[in-house]
């Protein structure tokens, strides 16, 4: 049947019809909000992240209070990032797995005072003096300067994940992109009785320029070199599938694509190829880009929901996004 018998505009003739015919819907249960807890921030004095207007670094107490406010509006999940005091950083990321670390203390308080699902970012870059996600050594390749050591880093990454589980994290999310870190984490968690602590792997994490605003948020810019030897080349799609396959074999409970908007094709591919819950990270650069466009009047706030719907439509089951406060009352 074609026109005039078939008229597609019947499906969108008014708001009520459009609502019931909507194929992709965004629910509050789909969203995960990133929280930044920092050691050097006092209660009542949150520090706005200049590169991410409207986002803040909080003291532990303020972080928990803000989480409780969002929970009262329906939020179910948060992911916690920690920013230690600069003087505590060292070459082996000691603050990352300390029992009294910033993430560990924040998680304990969140578990005491909320019913949120607590996810923790497991990485070393915020805690190393050099800003890389693993251990380093001087490279034999003089052009490279330094080499990020894969196998030597696994012990420290797994120790960090275990310390988060001990603090009460429901899900640990390794973001380092070292080969073999999922099996290292799963093995150490299970050895210590944390069989039910889930792993949300940053399975497909591209070496993206869209992370730039986050580097100020987490004080995690590398002091030498870059992350292209361990994060993925933005040009590669088949490699993304192999990364996801390997993480599944090693025991991850979730797959993740990061960033989201520039890689919707990867989100769609992983959704079609694998039967694990799929997360997409709507990263800092995506957030700041839209916020700047809205502030300049080039875009309207409707662009926020449209962008998140595109991520969900591509196949993401859950979305980590900084836009939760802007849209939570609309869901």
C-alpha positions in Angstrom: 0.0 0.0 0.0 1.2 3.5 -0.7 -0.2 7.0 -0.7 -3.0 8.0 -0.3 -4.0 4.7 1.4 -0.9 4.8 3.6 -0.3 8.0 5.4 2.7 7.9 7.8 1.7 11.2 9.3 -1.2 9.4 11.0 1.4 8.1 13.5 2.4 11.6 14.6 -0.7 13.7 14.2 -0.8 14.9 17.8 1.2 14.6 21.1 -0.7 11.7 22.5 -0.4 9.6 19.4 3.3 10.4 19.2 3.8 9.4 22.8 2.2 5.9 22.5 3.9 5.3 19.1 7.3 6.2 20.4 9.7 3.2 19.7 12.6 4.3 22.0 11.9 5.5 25.5 14.4 6.7 28.1 13.7 5.7 31.7 15.4 6.9 34.8 16.5 3.2 35.4 18.6 3.5 32.2 20.8 6.3 33.6 24.0 6.3 35.7 25.3 9.6 37.1 29.0 10.2 37.6 30.0 11.6 41.0 33.4 13.2 41.8 34.6 13.0 45.4 37.7 14.9 46.2 39.9 14.8 49.3 40.9 18.5 49.3 37.4 20.0 49.1 35.6 21.2 52.3 32.0 20.5 53.1 29.7 23.1 51.7 32.3 24.3 49.2 31.8 22.2 46.0 34.2 23.2 43.3 32.7 23.7 39.8 34.6 22.0 37.0 35.3 24.9 34.6 35.4 22.7 31.5 32.1 21.1 32.5 29.7 23.9 33.5 27.1 22.7 36.1 29.3 19.8 37.2 31.2 19.8 40.5 33.8 18.1 42.6 32.4 17.4 46.1 33.6 16.6 49.6 32.5 13.1 50.6 29.6 14.4 52.7 28.4 16.7 50.0 28.8 14.0 47.4 26.5 11.7 49.4 24.0 14.5 50.0 23.7 15.2 46.3 23.4 11.5 45.6 20.5 11.3 48.1 18.8 14.3 46.4 19.0 12.6 43.0 17.9 9.3 44.5 14.8 11.0 45.9 13.9 12.0 42.4 14.2 8.4 41.1 17.9 7.9 40.3 19.0 4.2 40.8 22.7 4.2 39.9 25.9 6.3 40.4 29.5 5.8 39.3 32.0 7.2 41.8 35.3 8.8 40.7 37.9 9.8 43.3 40.4 12.6 43.3 43.1 12.2 46.0 45.3 14.9 47.4 48.1 15.6 44.9 50.8 14.9 47.5 49.5 11.4 48.0 50.1 10.4 44.4 53.0 8.1 43.6 54.3 5.8 40.8 52.4 2.8 42.0 49.0 4.5 42.6 49.0 3.7 46.3 45.9 5.9 47.1 43.8 3.9 44.5 43.7 0.7 46.7 44.2 2.2 50.2 41.4 1.2 52.6 41.1 4.8 53.6 41.1 6.1 50.0 38.7 8.7 48.7 36.6 6.2 46.7 36.5 3.6 49.5 35.3 6.1 52.1 32.7 7.6 49.7 31.4 4.1 48.9 31.0 3.2 52.6 29.0 6.3 53.3 26.9 5.9 50.2 26.0 2.3 51.2 25.2 3.5 54.7 22.9 6.4 53.6 21.4 5.4 50.2 19.9 2.4 48.4 21.7 3.3 45.2 23.5 0.8 43.1 27.1 1.9 43.5 29.5 1.5 40.6 33.2 2.5 41.0 35.6 3.6 38.3 38.7 1.4 38.7 41.7 3.1 37.2 45.0 4.3 38.3 45.5 7.5 36.4 44.1 9.8 39.1 46.4 8.2 41.6 49.7 8.0 39.8 52.3 10.7 39.9 52.7 10.3 36.1 49.0 10.3 35.2 49.0 7.0 33.3 46.6 4.1 33.8 49.3 1.6 34.6 52.9 1.2 35.7 55.5 2.8 33.4 59.2 2.5 32.5 61.5 4.3 30.3 61.0 3.1 26.7 63.6 1.5 24.5 62.0 3.4 21.7 63.5 6.9 22.3 60.6 8.5 20.3 58.0 7.0 22.7 59.8 8.2 25.8 57.9 5.9 28.2 56.3 2.5 28.0 53.1 1.6 29.8 53.5 -1.8 31.3 50.6 -4.2 30.8 51.2 -7.3 32.9 52.9 -5.5 35.7 49.8 -3.2 36.0 47.3 -6.0 36.5 48.1 -6.6 40.1 47.5 -3.0 41.0 44.3 -2.7 39.0 42.9 -5.9 40.6 43.9 -4.7 44.1 42.0 -1.5 43.5 38.9 -3.4 42.4 39.1 -5.6 45.5 39.4 -2.6 47.8 36.2 -1.1 46.2 34.4 -4.4 46.7 35.5 -4.5 50.3 34.1 -1.0 50.8 30.7 -2.1 49.4 30.7 -1.4 45.7 28.1 -3.4 43.8 29.9 -3.1 40.5 33.5 -2.3 39.7 34.3 -0.7 36.4 37.9 -1.0 35.1 38.7 1.7 32.6 42.4 1.2 32.0 42.2 -0.9 28.8 45.1 -3.2 29.9 44.9 -6.7 28.4 43.8 -9.3 30.9 42.5 -7.0 33.6 39.0 -8.6 33.6 40.3 -12.0 34.4 42.8 -10.6 37.0 40.0 -8.8 38.8 37.5 -11.7 38.6 40.1 -14.1 40.0 41.1 -11.8 42.9 37.4 -11.0 43.8 36.5 -14.6 43.8 39.6 -15.6 45.9 38.4 -13.2 48.5 34.7 -14.3 48.5 33.3 -11.4 46.4 31.6 -13.7 43.9 28.6 -11.5 43.5 30.5 -8.2 42.9 29.9 -7.5 39.2 32.4 -6.2 36.6 31.4 -3.5 34.2 34.2 -3.4 31.8 35.2 -0.3 29.7 35.5 -2.9 27.0 35.8 -0.5 24.0 37.4 2.7 25.1 38.8 4.9 22.3 41.7 7.3 22.6 39.3 10.2 22.1 39.7 13.9 22.2 36.2 14.0 23.7 37.7 13.2 27.1 39.5 16.6 27.4 37.1 18.2 29.9 37.3 15.1 32.2 41.1 15.6 32.6 40.4 18.7 34.6 37.6 17.1 36.5 39.8 14.1 37.7 43.2 15.9 37.6 44.4 12.9 35.5 46.2 14.3 32.4 49.4 12.3 31.7 52.6 14.2 32.4 54.4 12.5 29.5 53.3 10.7 26.4 49.7 9.8 25.7 47.3 6.9 26.0 47.2 5.8 22.4 49.2 2.6 23.1 46.4 1.2 25.3 43.2 3.0 24.4 41.7 2.1 21.0 42.3 3.8 17.6 39.1 5.7 16.7 39.3 4.3 13.2 38.9 0.7 14.3 35.6 -1.2 14.5 36.5 -4.8 14.0 39.0 -4.4 16.8 36.2 -3.2 19.1 34.4 -6.5 18.6 37.5 -8.5 19.5 38.0 -6.4 22.6 34.4 -7.1 23.7 34.7 -10.9 22.9 37.8 -11.1 25.1 36.2 -9.4 28.0 33.3 -11.7 27.8 35.6 -14.8 27.9 37.4 -13.3 30.9 34.2 -12.9 32.8 32.8 -9.4 32.5 29.2 -8.9 33.4 28.7 -5.7 31.3 30.2 -4.3 28.1 30.8 -0.6 27.7 31.5 1.7 24.7 33.2 5.0 25.5 32.6 7.7 24.1 29.0 7.3 23.0 27.9 9.7 20.4 30.8 9.4 18.0 30.7 5.6 18.2 27.0 4.8 17.9 27.9 2.3 15.1 30.0 0.4 17.7 27.1 0.5 20.2 24.8 -1.0 17.5 27.3 -3.7 16.5 27.9 -4.9 20.1 24.2 -4.9 20.8 23.6 -7.1 17.8 26.6 -9.4 18.4 26.5 -10.0 22.1 23.9 -10.8 24.7 25.3 -8.9 27.7 24.0 -5.6 29.2 25.5 -2.8 27.2 26.5 0.6 28.6 27.5 3.7 26.7 29.4 6.5 28.3 28.1 10.0 27.3 31.5 11.6 28.1 32.6 15.0 29.3 33.3 16.4 25.8 29.8 15.4 24.6 28.3 17.1 27.6 30.4 20.3 27.4 29.8 20.6 23.6 26.0 20.5 24.0 26.1 22.8 27.1 28.2 25.4 25.2 25.8 25.2 22.2 22.8 25.7 24.5 24.5 28.6 26.3 25.3 30.3 23.0 21.8 29.9 21.8 22.9 27.7 18.9 20.9 24.7 20.3 17.9 24.3 22.5 17.7 22.1 25.6 15.7 19.6 23.5 19.1 18.5 22.1 19.9 16.9 25.4 17.1 14.4 25.2 17.5 13.9 21.5 21.2 12.9 22.0 20.4 10.5 24.8 17.6 8.9 22.8 20.1 8.3 19.9 22.4 6.4 22.3 19.5 4.3 23.6 18.1 3.8 20.1 21.6 2.5 18.9 21.3 -0.3 21.5 22.6 0.9 24.9 20.8 -0.6 27.8 22.3 2.0 30.2 23.9 5.4 29.7 26.4 7.1 32.0 25.7 10.7 31.6 26.2 14.1 33.2 22.8 15.2 32.0 20.9 13.4 34.8 20.2 16.6 36.8 18.8 18.4 33.7 16.4 15.6 32.6 15.5 13.7 35.8 12.3 15.7 36.4 11.2 15.0 32.8 11.4 11.2 33.0 
